[in-house]
Amino acid sequence: MFRHLCILLVTAALLGGVTACKPKPTAAQLQAVKVDAFRKRQKIEAIKAYTALVAKYPDSPYAPKAQERLNVLGPLPAATPAVKK
Protein backbone atom coordinates (compact mmCIF):
# COMPACT_ATOMS: atom_id res chain seq x y z
CA MET A 1 0.00 0.00 0.00
CA PHE A 2 2.76 2.42 0.99
CA ARG A 3 4.73 1.52 -2.11
CA HIS A 4 1.75 2.27 -4.39
CA LEU A 5 1.21 5.58 -2.64
CA CYS A 6 4.87 6.54 -3.13
CA ILE A 7 4.74 5.62 -6.81
CA LEU A 8 1.57 7.64 -7.22
CA LEU A 9 3.10 10.69 -5.50
CA VAL A 10 6.30 10.49 -7.55
CA THR A 11 4.30 10.20 -10.78
CA ALA A 12 2.12 13.18 -9.84
CA ALA A 13 5.21 15.25 -8.99
CA LEU A 14 6.86 14.39 -12.31
CA LEU A 15 3.73 15.19 -14.31
CA GLY A 16 3.30 18.45 -12.43
CA GLY A 17 6.90 19.37 -13.13
CA VAL A 18 6.53 18.74 -16.84
CA THR A 19 3.53 21.03 -17.18
CA ALA A 20 5.20 23.71 -15.09
CA CYS A 21 8.08 23.91 -17.58
CA LYS A 22 5.90 25.39 -20.31
CA PRO A 23 7.24 28.88 -21.04
CA LYS A 24 4.88 31.79 -20.52
CA PRO A 25 4.25 34.02 -23.52
CA THR A 26 6.08 37.32 -23.51
CA ALA A 27 4.32 40.67 -23.47
CA ALA A 28 5.21 41.13 -27.14
CA GLN A 29 3.65 37.77 -28.04
CA LEU A 30 0.47 38.58 -26.13
CA GLN A 31 0.29 41.98 -27.82
CA ALA A 32 0.76 40.36 -31.24
CA VAL A 33 -2.16 38.01 -30.56
CA LYS A 34 -4.36 40.95 -29.54
CA VAL A 35 -3.40 42.96 -32.62
CA ASP A 36 -4.11 39.99 -34.89
CA ALA A 37 -7.55 39.47 -33.33
CA PHE A 38 -8.31 43.19 -33.67
CA ARG A 39 -7.33 43.20 -37.35
CA LYS A 40 -9.50 40.16 -38.05
CA ARG A 41 -12.50 41.86 -36.40
CA GLN A 42 -11.85 45.06 -38.35
CA LYS A 43 -11.66 43.14 -41.63
CA ILE A 44 -14.99 41.42 -40.91
CA GLU A 45 -16.65 44.74 -40.06
CA ALA A 46 -15.24 46.37 -43.21
CA ILE A 47 -16.58 43.54 -45.38
CA LYS A 48 -20.01 43.89 -43.77
CA ALA A 49 -20.05 47.68 -44.25
CA TYR A 50 -18.90 47.57 -47.89
CA THR A 51 -21.41 44.82 -48.66
CA ALA A 52 -24.23 46.84 -47.12
CA LEU A 53 -23.20 49.96 -49.04
CA VAL A 54 -23.11 48.14 -52.37
CA ALA A 55 -26.45 46.40 -51.67
CA LYS A 56 -28.34 49.48 -50.38
CA TYR A 57 -26.87 52.14 -52.64
CA PRO A 58 -25.72 50.56 -55.91
CA ASP A 59 -26.00 53.91 -57.75
CA SER A 60 -23.87 55.75 -55.20
CA PRO A 61 -20.59 57.26 -56.40
CA TYR A 62 -18.93 55.26 -53.58
CA ALA A 63 -20.30 51.87 -54.68
CA PRO A 64 -17.58 51.11 -57.28
CA LYS A 65 -14.79 51.84 -54.76
CA ALA A 66 -16.58 49.72 -52.13
CA GLN A 67 -16.89 46.85 -54.61
CA GLU A 68 -13.21 47.18 -55.48
CA ARG A 69 -12.28 46.97 -51.80
CA LEU A 70 -14.57 43.97 -51.33
CA ASN A 71 -12.73 42.22 -54.16
CA VAL A 72 -9.43 42.85 -52.36
CA LEU A 73 -10.71 41.79 -48.93
CA GLY A 74 -12.32 38.61 -50.19
CA PRO A 75 -15.45 36.89 -48.89
CA LEU A 76 -16.73 37.04 -45.35
CA PRO A 77 -15.36 34.10 -43.31
CA ALA A 78 -18.06 31.44 -42.89
CA ALA A 79 -17.41 30.53 -39.25
CA THR A 80 -16.42 33.59 -37.27
CA PRO A 81 -15.62 32.71 -33.63
CA ALA A 82 -16.87 35.00 -30.91
CA VAL A 83 -14.05 37.21 -29.68
CA LYS A 84 -14.07 39.11 -26.40
CA LYS A 85 -13.84 42.84 -26.81
C-alpha positions as CSV (number, residue, x, y, z in Angstrom):
1,M,0.0,0.0,0.0
2,F,2.8,2.4,1.0
3,R,4.7,1.5,-2.1
4,H,1.8,2.3,-4.4
5,L,1.2,5.6,-2.6
6,C,4.9,6.5,-3.1
7,I,4.7,5.6,-6.8
8,L,1.6,7.6,-7.2
9,L,3.1,10.7,-5.5
10,V,6.3,10.5,-7.5
11,T,4.3,10.2,-10.8
12,A,2.1,13.2,-9.8
13,A,5.2,15.2,-9.0
14,L,6.9,14.4,-12.3
15,L,3.7,15.2,-14.3
16,G,3.3,18.4,-12.4
17,G,6.9,19.4,-13.1
18,V,6.5,18.7,-16.8
19,T,3.5,21.0,-17.2
20,A,5.2,23.7,-15.1
21,C,8.1,23.9,-17.6
22,K,5.9,25.4,-20.3
23,P,7.2,28.9,-21.0
24,K,4.9,31.8,-20.5
25,P,4.2,34.0,-23.5
26,T,6.1,37.3,-23.5
27,A,4.3,40.7,-23.5
28,A,5.2,41.1,-27.1
29,Q,3.6,37.8,-28.0
30,L,0.5,38.6,-26.1
31,Q,0.3,42.0,-27.8
32,A,0.8,40.4,-31.2
33,V,-2.2,38.0,-30.6
34,K,-4.4,40.9,-29.5
35,V,-3.4,43.0,-32.6
36,D,-4.1,40.0,-34.9
37,A,-7.6,39.5,-33.3
38,F,-8.3,43.2,-33.7
39,R,-7.3,43.2,-37.3
40,K,-9.5,40.2,-38.0
41,R,-12.5,41.9,-36.4
42,Q,-11.9,45.1,-38.4
43,K,-11.7,43.1,-41.6
44,I,-15.0,41.4,-40.9
45,E,-16.6,44.7,-40.1
46,A,-15.2,46.4,-43.2
47,I,-16.6,43.5,-45.4
48,K,-20.0,43.9,-43.8
49,A,-20.0,47.7,-44.3
50,Y,-18.9,47.6,-47.9
51,T,-21.4,44.8,-48.7
52,A,-24.2,46.8,-47.1
53,L,-23.2,50.0,-49.0
54,V,-23.1,48.1,-52.4
55,A,-26.4,46.4,-51.7
56,K,-28.3,49.5,-50.4
57,Y,-26.9,52.1,-52.6
58,P,-25.7,50.6,-55.9
59,D,-26.0,53.9,-57.8
60,S,-23.9,55.7,-55.2
61,P,-20.6,57.3,-56.4
62,Y,-18.9,55.3,-53.6
63,A,-20.3,51.9,-54.7
64,P,-17.6,51.1,-57.3
65,K,-14.8,51.8,-54.8
66,A,-16.6,49.7,-52.1
67,Q,-16.9,46.9,-54.6
68,E,-13.2,47.2,-55.5
69,R,-12.3,47.0,-51.8
70,L,-14.6,44.0,-51.3
71,N,-12.7,42.2,-54.2
72,V,-9.4,42.9,-52.4
73,L,-10.7,41.8,-48.9
74,G,-12.3,38.6,-50.2
75,P,-15.5,36.9,-48.9
76,L,-16.7,37.0,-45.3
77,P,-15.4,34.1,-43.3
78,A,-18.1,31.4,-42.9
79,A,-17.4,30.5,-39.3
80,T,-16.4,33.6,-37.3
81,P,-15.6,32.7,-33.6
82,A,-16.9,35.0,-30.9
83,V,-14.1,37.2,-29.7
84,K,-14.1,39.1,-26.4
85,K,-13.8,42.8,-26.8
